[in-house]
C-alpha cells in the first residue's frame, strides 16, 4: 500500500537555516522568533491576538477538567478491550477520548499473561547476566528531566515482541489510529491498520523504591518543531492567521518530513505513546500524569513569541534536551496535570503524541511498577524509513537507532528471532 503525501501545498516563507550545533544559539533563536512574528503579522493578526484565541480554548478545557474533578469523576477515559474488539465503543466514549487525548484500556491482555511476561523478562535479563554487565544509563534523557527511573535498555525479549505483534495489540493500535484524520487535504497520510512495531524499552521499579519522578515534558521534538519544513506545514494554522482551524488530530505533513539533527525525539510518527502494565499499580504510587488537552500544543508553540519571553529564549526549549513544560511559562496548563487511575497487569495506557506528561515521585513504593513501552506508530513514509533501521537492529540484537548504542542483546541466544515473527510482525518490520 502506497502512502505518498505531498509537501508543497502551502507556500510558507522560509525560516532561517542554522547548523546542528550553532556557534550562537541565542542569535539563531532570535532569528527564528522574528521570522515567526513576521509571518503572523503578515496574516493581519498580532501574536497576542492569535495566542488569546488559543488561551481561551485551553482555559475552557482546564475549567472543564476542574469541574469534573469537583464532581468526583475520573479525568482519564477508560474503555474495555472487549468493546474495542467487538466494535461496541460508544460515541460518547470516543468523543471523550478525542477531547482528553488519553486512555486506559482495561483488560487489554489477560492479567495472567501480563504477569507471565513480567516473569519471562526477569528470566531473560538474569539468565543473560544483564545486571553483571550493566554499564549505567546510556544517555542523560531521564537526568535532563529530573530523575532516572529503572529503565532497562532491552528491546528484543520474547515477551516484548509477542506483545508487539499480537492481534490484541494490533486491534487497539488500529482503534487509536482511527481517532486521527488519516486522510486530509486530498492525501492519505498513514495506514491506520498497520503498525510499524516501534521498539522501545521496559521499566521495572521495585517495591519499596524511592523515585524522584520524571518532570513534565513532551517527546515530539524541540526546536525542529518551529524550524523544519514538515512541522512548519503541520502547525501552519498557528502562524498563518487561521488558528481557529488548528486540529491536533490532523497528521498532515507529520508523516513524511525528516527530523532536524540534534533534537531529542522519536524518529517515527506515533499517534499515541503507550505502555502495557506488567504489574498492578495504584494511582498514588509514582504513576504517569498528563495534561489531558491535545490542543495544548498550540499554546506551547505560540507562548515563546509573547513579549514577556526574552528574545533569545524559547521558554527553555533547546537542542539535545527534551521539550520542557513548567509553571514558569505554562501555569495554565499545569493546572490540568492529572494522573492515571489504578491499573491492573494487562491494562494498557495511552496518550496523544503531543501531550505534556510526567511521572510522579514516590517514596517507599507499594508494589512493583513494571511496564513495556509499546506505542501506536502507523505505517507511513517516515516510519517505513525507520523500519529499515529497526530490521537491522532486530536481526543483530542491537539497540535501535533512536536509543543509545548499548547493544546488550547482541550475544543473547534466546532473544526473539525472525522465525518467531507472525504476519503482523513481518508487516510491521517491512518484511512483507
URFEN-V732891 format. One record per backbone hydrogen bond with DSSP energy under -0.5 kcal/mol. CO is the residue of the C=O (numbers start at 1). NH is the residue of the N-H. If there is no record, write none. Layout:
BEGIN
co nh
CO NH
CO NH
END
This chain:
BEGIN
co nh
3 5
9 11
10 12
19 22
22 25
24 28
25 29
26 30
27 31
28 32
29 33
30 34
31 35
32 36
33 37
34 38
35 39
36 40
37 41
38 42
39 43
40 43
40 45
41 44
46 50
47 51
48 52
49 53
50 54
51 55
52 56
53 57
54 58
55 59
56 60
57 61
58 62
59 63
60 64
61 65
62 66
63 67
64 68
65 69
66 70
67 71
68 73
69 72
77 104
79 106
80 83
80 84
81 85
82 86
83 87
83 88
83 89
84 87
90 94
91 95
92 96
93 97
94 98
95 99
96 100
97 101
99 294
101 352
102 77
103 350
104 79
104 106
105 108
105 348
106 81
110 114
111 115
112 116
113 117
114 118
115 119
116 120
117 121
118 122
119 123
120 124
121 125
122 126
123 127
124 128
125 130
126 129
129 133
130 134
140 144
141 145
142 145
142 147
143 146
145 215
149 151
150 204
151 153
152 154
152 202
156 416
157 161
158 162
159 163
160 164
161 165
163 166
166 170
167 171
168 172
169 173
170 174
171 175
172 176
173 177
174 178
176 179
177 180
180 182
181 251
182 189
182 190
184 187
187 184
187 189
190 192
191 194
191 379
194 379
201 373
202 152
203 371
204 206
205 369
206 209
209 365
211 362
214 359
216 325
217 357
218 323
219 266
222 225
223 226
223 227
224 228
228 232
229 233
230 234
231 235
233 236
235 238
235 239
236 239
236 240
237 242
242 245
243 246
247 250
249 181
249 251
251 254
251 255
253 257
255 382
260 263
262 320
263 265
268 270
271 353
272 376
273 351
274 374
275 349
276 372
277 346
281 343
282 285
287 360
288 340
289 358
290 292
290 338
291 293
293 296
294 297
295 298
295 299
296 300
297 301
298 302
299 303
300 304
302 305
303 306
306 309
308 310
310 313
314 317
318 321
321 264
322 324
323 218
326 330
327 331
330 334
331 335
332 335
333 336
334 337
336 292
338 290
343 281
344 347
346 109
347 277
347 346
348 105
349 275
350 103
351 273
352 355
356 291
357 217
358 289
359 214
362 211
365 208
365 367
369 205
370 278
370 279
371 203
372 276
372 374
375 377
376 271
376 272
377 196
379 191
380 384
381 385
382 386
383 387
384 388
385 388
385 389
386 389
386 390
387 391
388 392
389 393
390 394
391 395
392 396
393 397
393 398
400 403
404 406
407 410
408 411
409 412
411 413
412 415
417 420
418 421
422 426
423 427
424 428
425 429
426 431
426 432
427 430
END
